[in-house]
């Protein structure tokens, strides 16, 4: 999900100043008139960057999203962290705009500069104690040398760009894979069985661990009953099999729903992970998704949209082409967050 916003020369100059100076700790950036602009700079006062985090508190608003470009390791070429601070009380449009622009930000400033990208919703997460908790979480992964970490960040970010989204794992969006729980791949694989059974498989994230788990797998679901079967309180990734007019194997639909009442962290995790979930399903479960649908509320999904290939024309999502069909197209459901 990309916003089309780009960095101004002023922001590029401000970040270059952060890189070249020995007396700056951070640059704060924002979005104004559809452009990424510098907002403020934070001086370097301590040799330990965690001690300088206290300076951020007066510059973070409980209702305003902000990007924080932190110098965490002054002597390293990739010694920077890009923090996306999106408070829960920020306007919904602002939340989605900042989330969809964060990959653009690091790409235009230089992917190789950032060894990690952090997402935060509370000011307490950007304190010395909050950062220690973040580091402890990251420390659960296998350790890499500084050079390996830098190269991996570049490769992962480039891979994220190639599928049109950055995928978060924990606070860090440099992990291009998803952990799956018991039964997930088996349930997805059952969608390939000959003789369509109208199977609906719903997947959800177990938070905060961000493990993709099996919520339910139900056979015999009619297209008219799909909307009522999908959870209406939390986001879901759903896979639904419908009869195919060209093959004995069923046609498989990928459905992403994100109810308006979902928590902001749920929205961010699910929105940035949806493309990779589909890729994992096709790669690891051996299924072929023919169409993708998105809706805010499950109730927006109609039986006509969920019918087989003979019922309507295909919709595409995330730049992935879908199978053509002969009859007239349908109105695509609204994206999450758009009312």
C-alpha positions in Angstrom: 0.0 0.0 0.0 1.7 3.2 -1.2 0.4 6.8 -0.8 2.1 8.5 -3.7 3.7 11.1 -1.3 7.4 11.9 -1.8 10.1 13.6 0.3 10.9 17.2 -0.2 14.5 18.5 -0.8 14.2 20.1 2.7 13.8 16.7 4.3 16.6 15.2 2.2 18.9 18.0 3.3 17.8 17.6 7.0 18.5 13.9 7.0 21.9 14.4 5.2 22.6 16.9 8.0 21.8 14.3 10.6 24.1 11.8 8.9 27.0 14.2 8.5 26.8 16.0 11.9 28.2 14.9 15.2 25.7 17.0 17.3 22.3 15.8 16.1 20.4 12.8 17.5 17.2 12.8 15.5 15.1 14.5 12.8 11.3 14.6 13.2 9.3 14.6 9.9 5.7 14.9 9.0 3.3 15.1 6.0 2.1 18.5 4.8 0.3 19.2 1.5 1.0 15.6 0.4 4.8 16.0 0.9 7.2 14.6 3.5 8.8 17.6 5.3 11.2 18.1 8.2 9.6 19.3 11.4 12.3 19.5 14.0 15.8 18.3 15.0 16.9 16.8 18.3 20.4 17.5 19.5 22.9 14.7 20.5 23.6 15.2 24.2 24.6 11.7 25.4 26.9 9.0 24.0 24.0 6.5 24.6 21.1 7.3 22.3 18.6 5.7 24.8 19.4 8.6 27.2 18.5 11.1 24.4 15.1 9.6 23.9 13.8 11.7 26.8 14.1 14.7 24.6 11.4 13.3 22.2 8.6 13.4 24.7 8.0 17.2 24.4 7.9 16.9 20.6 5.4 14.0 20.4 1.7 14.8 20.4 -1.1 12.4 21.6 -3.1 13.3 18.5 -0.5 13.9 15.8 1.4 11.2 13.9 5.1 11.8 13.4 8.1 10.2 11.8 11.3 10.0 14.0 14.6 9.4 12.2 16.9 8.3 15.0 20.7 8.0 14.9 21.2 4.9 17.0 24.8 4.0 16.1 26.7 7.1 15.0 29.7 5.2 13.7 27.8 2.8 11.5 26.7 3.5 7.9 23.3 1.8 8.7 23.1 3.2 12.2 19.6 4.7 11.9 16.1 3.7 12.9 12.9 5.0 11.2 10.2 5.3 13.8 6.6 5.7 12.7 4.7 7.2 15.7 0.9 6.9 15.2 -1.0 7.7 18.4 -4.3 6.0 18.9 -6.1 9.4 19.1 -4.8 10.6 15.7 -7.4 11.0 13.0 -8.1 7.8 11.0 -7.0 9.2 7.7 -3.8 10.4 9.2 -3.1 7.0 10.6 -3.5 5.3 7.3 -1.6 8.0 5.4 1.5 7.7 7.7 1.3 3.9 7.6 1.2 3.7 3.8 4.0 6.3 3.4 6.6 4.9 5.8 8.2 2.6 3.1 8.4 5.6 0.8 10.2 7.6 3.5 13.0 5.1 4.1 13.3 4.3 0.4 13.8 8.0 -0.6 16.2 8.6 2.3 18.2 5.5 1.6 17.2 1.9 2.5 20.7 1.0 3.3 20.8 3.6 6.1 18.1 2.0 8.3 18.9 -1.2 10.2 15.4 -1.2 11.6 11.9 0.3 11.2 9.8 0.7 14.3 6.1 1.3 14.7 4.8 2.9 18.0 1.5 4.2 19.2 2.4 5.3 22.8 5.0 7.9 23.8 6.2 5.5 26.5 7.4 3.2 23.7 10.0 5.9 22.8 11.6 6.1 26.2 14.8 4.4 27.4 12.7 1.7 29.1 10.4 1.3 26.1 13.3 0.9 23.8 14.9 -1.7 26.0 11.7 -3.8 25.8 11.8 -3.3 22.0 15.5 -4.5 21.9 14.6 -7.5 24.0 11.9 -8.5 21.6 14.2 -8.1 18.6 16.9 -10.0 20.5 14.8 -13.1 20.3 15.8 -13.5 16.6 19.1 -15.0 15.6 22.0 -12.5 16.0 23.6 -11.0 12.9 26.9 -9.1 12.5 26.6 -5.4 11.7 27.4 -6.1 8.0 24.9 -8.9 7.8 22.2 -6.8 9.4 22.7 -4.0 7.0 22.7 -6.3 3.9 19.6 -8.1 5.2 17.7 -4.9 5.8 18.3 -3.8 2.2 17.4 -7.2 0.7 14.2 -7.4 2.8 13.1 -3.9 2.1 13.7 -4.5 -1.7 11.6 -7.7 -1.4 8.9 -5.8 0.4 8.8 -3.2 -2.4 8.6 -5.9 -5.0 5.3 -7.2 -3.6 3.9 -3.7 -3.0 4.0 -3.7 0.8 6.3 -3.9 3.8 5.6 -6.7 6.2 6.0 -6.2 9.9 7.1 -8.8 12.4 6.9 -7.4 15.9 8.1 -3.8 15.7 10.5 -4.4 12.9 9.4 -4.5 9.3 12.5 -6.2 7.9 11.4 -9.7 8.4 10.0 -11.0 5.1 8.2 -14.1 6.4 5.2 -15.1 8.6 5.1 -17.7 11.4 2.1 -20.0 10.9 0.4 -21.9 13.7 -0.9 -25.5 13.8 -3.4 -26.4 11.1 -3.0 -23.3 9.0 -1.4 -24.9 5.9 -3.5 -28.1 6.2 -6.7 -26.0 6.2 -5.5 -24.0 3.2 -4.5 -27.1 1.4 -8.0 -28.6 1.8 -9.3 -25.8 -0.5 -7.7 -27.6 -3.4 -9.8 -30.8 -3.0 -11.8 -31.9 -6.0 -15.5 -31.2 -5.9 -16.2 -27.8 -4.4 -17.5 -28.0 -0.9 -17.8 -24.2 -0.4 -15.0 -24.2 2.2 -14.3 -21.0 4.1 -11.0 -20.8 5.9 -10.4 -17.8 8.2 -7.0 -16.9 9.5 -6.1 -14.4 12.2 -2.9 -13.1 13.9 -2.2 -14.1 17.5 -0.9 -10.8 18.9 1.5 -9.6 20.1 3.5 -12.6 18.9 2.1 -12.1 15.4 1.7 -15.8 14.6 -0.8 -16.5 11.8 -3.3 -18.9 13.3 -6.3 -20.9 12.1 -9.5 -19.2 13.3 -12.0 -21.6 11.6 -12.5 -23.9 8.6 -16.1 -24.6 7.5 -17.5 -26.6 4.7 -20.8 -26.0 2.9 -20.8 -22.2 3.1 -23.0 -20.7 0.4 -21.9 -17.4 -1.2 -24.8 -15.7 0.5 -23.6 -16.9 3.9 -20.0 -15.9 3.7 -20.5 -12.3 5.0 -22.3 -13.6 8.1 -19.6 -16.2 8.7 -16.6 -13.8 8.8 -15.7 -12.2 12.1 -17.1 -8.7 12.3 -15.1 -7.5 15.3 -11.5 -8.1 14.2 -9.6 -8.2 10.9 -9.5 -11.5 9.1 -7.8 -13.1 6.1 -10.3 -15.5 4.6 -10.0 -18.0 1.8 -13.1 -19.3 0.1 -13.6 -22.0 -2.5 -16.3 -21.7 -5.2 -17.0 -23.9 -8.3 -15.0 -23.2 -11.4 -16.5 -23.2 -14.8 -13.1 -24.3 -16.4 -11.7 -26.8 -14.0 -12.7 -29.7 -11.7 -10.7 -27.9 -9.0 -12.5 -25.0 -7.3 -11.7 -21.4 -7.7 -10.2 -19.9 -4.6 -10.9 -16.3 -3.4 -8.8 -14.4 -1.0 -10.8 -12.0 1.2 -9.4 -9.3 3.4 -11.7 -7.6 5.9 -10.8 -5.0 8.5 -13.8 -3.7 10.5 -13.9 0.0 11.4 -13.9 -0.9 15.1 -10.5 -2.7 14.9 -7.6 -1.5 17.0 -5.0 0.6 15.2 -2.2 -1.9 15.8 -4.4 -4.6 14.3 -5.1 -2.5 11.3 -1.4 -1.9 10.7 -0.4 -5.5 11.2 -3.1 -6.9 8.9 -2.8 -4.2 6.2 0.9 -4.5 5.8 0.8 -8.3 5.9 -2.0 -9.1 3.5 0.1 -9.5 0.3 2.6 -11.8 2.1 -0.2 -13.9 3.6 -1.4 -14.6 0.1 2.1 -15.4 -1.1 2.6 -17.8 1.8 -0.7 -19.5 1.1 0.2 -20.1 -2.5 3.8 -21.0 -1.9 3.5 -23.2 1.2 0.0 -24.6 0.9 0.1 -25.1 -2.9 -3.1 -23.3 -3.7 -3.7 -20.8 -6.5 -5.7 -17.7 -5.6 -7.7 -16.5 -8.6 -9.3 -13.4 -7.1 -8.8 -11.0 -4.2 -11.5 -9.0 -2.5 -11.2 -6.3 0.2 -14.0 -4.9 2.5 -14.1 -2.8 5.6 -17.1 -4.7 7.1 -17.9 -8.3 6.2 -21.5 -7.3 5.6 -20.3 -5.4 2.5 -19.5 -8.6 0.7 -22.3 -9.9 -1.5 -23.2 -13.2 -3.0 -22.6 -11.9 -6.5 -19.1 -10.9 -5.6 -18.4 -14.3 -4.1 -19.7 -16.4 -6.9 -17.6 -18.5 -9.2 -15.8 -17.4 -12.4 -19.1 -17.6 -14.4 -20.9 -15.2 -12.1 -18.9 -12.0 -12.5 -15.6 -10.5 -13.7 -12.6 -10.8 -11.5 -11.2 -8.2 -9.2 -7.5 -7.6 -8.6 -5.7 -6.5 -5.5 -2.1 -5.5 -4.7 -1.2 -5.4 -8.3 -1.9 -9.1 -8.8 -3.8 -9.9 -12.0 -6.9 -12.1 -11.7 -8.6 -14.4 -14.2 -10.9 -12.7 -16.7 -14.6 -13.5 -16.9 -17.2 -12.9 -19.5 -19.9 -11.1 -17.6 -20.1 -7.6 -16.2 -17.9 -6.5 -13.3 -19.0 -5.5 -9.9 -18.2 -2.6 -7.7 -15.2 -3.4 -5.6 -15.7 -3.2 -1.8 -14.3 -0.2 0.0 -10.8 -0.5 1.3 -10.4 -0.6 5.1 -10.6 2.8 6.7 -12.5 4.4 3.8 -16.2 5.1 4.5 
